[in-house]
Amino acid sequence: MADRTEFDCVIVGGGPAGVVAGLLLARGGMEVAVLEKHADFFRDFRGDTIHPSTLRLLDELGLYDEFAQISHRKVKNVSFLRPDGTEFVLADLTRLRVPHPFVTLAPQWDFLDLLARAGEQEPTFHLRMGAEATSLIREGGRIAGVVASTADGDVSLRAPLVIAADGRWSLVRREAGLAVRALRSTVDAWWFRVETEVEVADSIAPRAADGTVFIGIPRPGYVQIARLLPKGADARLRAEGVQSLRRAVALAFPELERDAQALTLDDVKLLDIQRNSARRWFVDGLLCIGDAVHAMSPVGGVGVNLAVQDGVAAARILAEPLRRGRVTVRDLRRVQRRRRITTTTVQLLQGALHRMIEPVVHRGGTLRPPAFVAWLFTAFPVLTVIPARLIGMGVTPEHAPDFARRPRR
């Protein structure tokens, strides 16, 4: 792609939304440039939960068997431990009638590498690593491309459509004048890992002990852990010293008590949890998707999958207009209308989980679901399929368009 400057579509951001949209459009014959500002996909703060909707998409793209070779763990339900030690199941994924009724915990960089390798098989897919979009090109009152900074200098890339998939701090969204509305979130997270050979139960549900809330993601040789804390409490908690953190980890993860003694505060990174939603996802010539227009909390691990589904919908709906060489505002509005239902519903569900977790984070106590909800789901277990459907598939799950499907390899 080094010499090419004209494309059918330029995608800013090499995360799940951008790479999926690029792969699908390339399989439809479009010349696509995907710009990723980093030199590789390895990043600390990346979601690792791959949900049934994305696993089904990998089936449709002929990539599931290759994905299954990636080291991963399977989670079949979202549950909480009651104070008496019994389990309350909020979402039973095994009740879903889908090819893969479970969530996998797999490193996102491996997932993105898989998609990038699939893209390399398409002659019209151009992934440019180390290319950072710095401004938009405007012509005739519409967006006509981007200027990107690369190791070889600035380059202007033009296309009838620019897709912004550059995350919650999206420069492209800001350049386009699209605003986001902040949603309630009063917590941040400490992000760290505990090296261990001990088996830790697979779960995407929070764990709480002595008023401290954690989310643990088992990986080969270590557990990646997020500790939720009140916004603005980072300095205060660091001043309490590392022993306080070690004790809290041991209470929530008794199996990690010995390994947690190796933790230092230098290992701990602060993750600013933002939740927001944009009223408008597009301007003429430009569409924003994924975290660029609906940033999610890590609670529930839904961000990756919503981003992927945005990418699928964008490719399916916009492929034909791109073939005609003109994408209208009406076409872009169709993508937002299609995806807005699912993102709004999931954000409402995530907001309910925040309202359950945040009092424990701020004031201590025990993490427990509302009594009526716990009674209802325990008395009628079939109801656990409802949150499983929302979390695992969304309200409007997306299928790969026919032109992008391939047989399993």
N, C-alpha and C positions, 0 to 999 in steps of 0.2 A: 504493500500500500504506500510505500515511501514516496512515490512520485504521483500517486493519484490524488486529485483534489475534488473531484465531482462524484457524488454518490446519489443513490436513491434515498438513503436515510443515514443520518449521523446520530449515533447514540452516545450520550455522555454518561459514563459510569459503567464499570465492569463488574457490578454486583449481580445478584440473581436476576433482578428485573431486566437489566440491560443486556446481559449475555443471552438470556432466554429469548428476548425479543429479537436480538440480532441473529441468533441461530435460526429461528423460525422464518424470519423474513428472507434470510439467505437461502434457505431451502425452498422458498417460493420464487427464487430467481432474482431477488433484489440485490443490488450492490450496497452493502452495509458496512459502515465503519463504526467500530465500538472503541471508544477512548477510555482508557483506564490510567489514572494519574500515577499509580504506584507501579513499581517494576515487577511485582508478583501479586498473588492473591492472598498471601499470608498476612493475617491481621489479627490482633488480639480480640477486638470487639466485633466478632461476627457471630450471627446466629447459627446454631448447629442443628436445629430441629427441622427435619424434613417430614412433612405431613402426608397423609394418604393421597391428597389431591396432587401433590408434586410427584409422589411415587407412581401414580397412575399416568401422569404426563410422561415420565421417563419410559414407561411401558410403551406408550403411543409413539414415542420418538425412537424406539428401538434401543434404548440405552439402559434399561433397568438391570439387565444381567451384568453389565460392566459396573454399574453403581454398586451392585451387591458385593463386588469384590473389595470395595472400600471398607476399611475397618469401621464398624458401626454397631450400635446397640439398639434393641427394639423396646419400645414402651407401648403397652397395650391399654393403659387407662391413665386418667388423671385422678389422683386420689389424695386425701388428707388423712393424717392420723388424729383420731380423737384423743382427748386427755387420758382415757382409759386404755389406750393402746390399740383399739380396734380401728379398722380402716373404713373410711367413708369414700365411696367411689362417686366422683362428680361426672365423669365422662368415660363411658366404656366403649373404646374404639372397636372392639371385636364385634360389636353389634352392627357396624357399618357393612353394607353390602357392596364392597369395593374389592379390587384385586389384592390390596395390601392394607388390611385393617389395623394399622399400627403406626406409630411415629418412630422414626429412626433418629438416633443421635450420631451424627457423622460430621467430621470437620468440614466447615464450609469451603475452605480452600481446596479440598479434594473434590468436592461437588463442582466448584467452578472450573477446576482443571479438566474435569470430565466433559463439561459442556464446551469448554474452549477447544478440546481435542476434536469433539464432534464438529465444531465450526470449521476447523482446519480442513475437514473433508469437503467443504463447500467452497468452490472457487470464488464466490462472490462475498464471502465472509472475511472481513479484514479487522483483526484485533490489534490495536496499537497500544502496547504497554508503555508507561512512562510518558503519556500524552495527556496534559491537563488543559481542559477548556478554560479560557480566561475571559472571553467575551463573546457576544452574539453578533452575527452579521445581519443587518436589516436592509431590506430592499423593497421599495414600493409598499411600505406599511406593514410588511410581514417579516417573519424570521426566515432567513435564507441560508443559514449555516452558522458555523462557530469558528473562532480563532483559538488554536491550541498551541500551548508551549511544549516543545519537545527538546530532546538533547541536541537536535540539529537546528534549533531555532524555532520561531513562530511559523505556523502554517495555517492558511485559511482553507477550510473544508466546507463545500457548499452542497446543499441537498434540498429537495422540496419539503422534507420533514426532518426536524430535530426532535429527538426523544431525550428528555432529561431524566436520568435514573441515577443521579449523583448524590443520593442520600439526604438525610434530614437537614444538613447544613447546605443544601443545594445552592450553588452559585448561579446556576442557570435559571432556576426559579426566581431568584432575587433579581437577576438581570432582566427577566421578562416582566417584572412588576407584579408577580403573583404572590399574594399574602397568605399566611397560614394562621389559623386560630388555635391558640394554645388550649389544650384540654388539661383537666386537673391531674396533677401528679405532685405529691409532696415528698417523694422519696428519690434517693439516688442509690447507687450500688458501688460497693467495693468489688473489684474483679481480681481474682488471684487463683493460683493452682496449688494443690497439695500433691506432691509426688508420693505414689503409693503403689503397691502390688496387691492391695486388698480389694476384693470385689465389693462394689457399692451398688445398692439397688438402683435399677434404671427408673427414673421418674422425671417428669417435667413440672411436678407440683412443688410448691414451697415447703420447706421444713422449718419448724420454729421450736426454739428451746430457750426458756428463761427470757422471753421477750425479744429474742433475736431471730430474724427471718433470713433463711438461706435458700438458694436454688443451686443444686449440684448437677453437673453434667459429667458422667463417667467417660473417660477416654483411656486408651491404652497407656498404662504406666502412671496416670495421674487423674485427679478429679478437678475439673474447672468449676470454680465456685463463685457465685455472686452473693454478697451479703447486702441486704437492703438496709438503708439507714436514712434518717431524716435529712431532707435537703439542708445544706449548710452545716452539717455535723461532722464533716470530714476532719477538720483540724482538731475538734474536741475529742473525737474518738482516737485519733492518732496520739494525742497527748496522754491518753489512758495507758498506752504502751501495748506491745505485741502480746504480752501474756493474757490480756483481756480477750483479744481476738482468738488466741489458741484455745482458751477455755470455752469460748462460745462455739467454736468449730467442733470441739470434742463433745459438747452437749448435744449438738444437732446431728453430728455424725460420730457416734461412739466408736465405730470401726476405724476412724481416722485419728483417734486420740494420740497415738504414738507418732504418727507421721506429721501431725500438725505442729509438733514441737520444733520442726525445722523452719516454720514460717517466720519471715521478717517483714517489717512494714515496708521495706524497699520492694517487696514482691507485690504489694497492693496498689492497684491503679483505681482511680476514681472514674466512674461512668456516670455522666450526667443524663438522667432519664428524662426524656422529653416525649410528650404525647401531643400531637397536633393534627389538624385537618384543614385542608385548603378548600375554600368555597368553589374555586374555579381551577381546573387542572390545565388549562390550555390558553394559548393565544394563537393567532393565525400563523401557521408554520411550525408550531412547537407544542409538544405534549409532555407533561410531567407524570411520572408513574412511581410506584413504590414509596419508599420513605420520603421522597422529595415532596409528596403531597399528603401523606398520612403516616407520620412517624409513630411507631408503636413502642410500648413498654416491652421489656424482655419477659414479663410475666405471661406464661402460656406459650411462649415461643412461636408466635404466629407471624412475625414480621417477614421472614424469608418466604413463606408460602403465599402471603398476600402479594408480595412483590412479584413472585413468579407468575401468579395468576394475572396480575396486571400486564405483564409482558406478553403472555399468551393472548389475552384479549386484544391488546394493541396490534399484535401481528395479524391476528385473524381478521379484525375489522378493517385495518388500514392497508392490507396487502393489495386489494383490488384498486383502491384509489391511487396507490403508489404505482401500480402497473400503468394506470392512465396518465401518470405524471403530474397529478394535482390532488393534494389533500386539502379539503375544505374545513372550515370551522365546524360545519355540521358533522363531518366525519369524526373529528376529534371529540365533539360533544357526545357522540354515541359511545365512545370508549368510557368516558367519565360516567355516563348514566348506567352503563353495564356494571361497572366496578363499584360505584358508590354504595349500592345496596349492601354488598358484602362487607365493605370496609366499615361502614357506619354501624352495622349490626355487631361486628366483632369488636369494635371500639367500645360499644355499650357493654358487652360482656366483659371486656377487659377492665372497664371502669368499675363494674361490680366487684371484680376480684380485687382491685385496688382498694375499694372501700372496706373490704374485709381484711386486707393485709395492713393497711396504713395505720389503723389504731394500735395494732400490736407493735409496729415499728416505732411509733412515737411514744406510746405509753406503757409498753410491755403487756404482759398477759399471755393468753393462749390463743393460738390461731385455730379458729373453728368456723365452719360455715353457719349461716343463720339456722336456728333450730328447726324452723318449719321446712326449709329446703332439705336439710339432712333427713328429717322424718319422711318427707315425700319421696325422695330418691331411694331411701332404704326400703320403704314400704312398696314402692313400685319401681323396681330396678330397670324396667324397660324405658323409663324416662331418661336414663343416662345416655340414650342414643341422641337426644336433642343437643346437649352441649358437645357431644362427640362429633355430631354433624357440623355444628358451627365451627368448632376448632379444627377438625380434620379436613373438611371439604369446603366450608363457606356456604353462603346462601346461593351464590351463582357460580358453582365450580366450572372451570374452563377446560375444554378439550382442545388438543392440538388440531389445527386445520388439516384437511386431507393432504394438502401439498407438502406438509412438513412431516408426515408420518413415515416411519420406516419399519421394516421387519426386525424382530429381535435378533441381535448378533450373538 
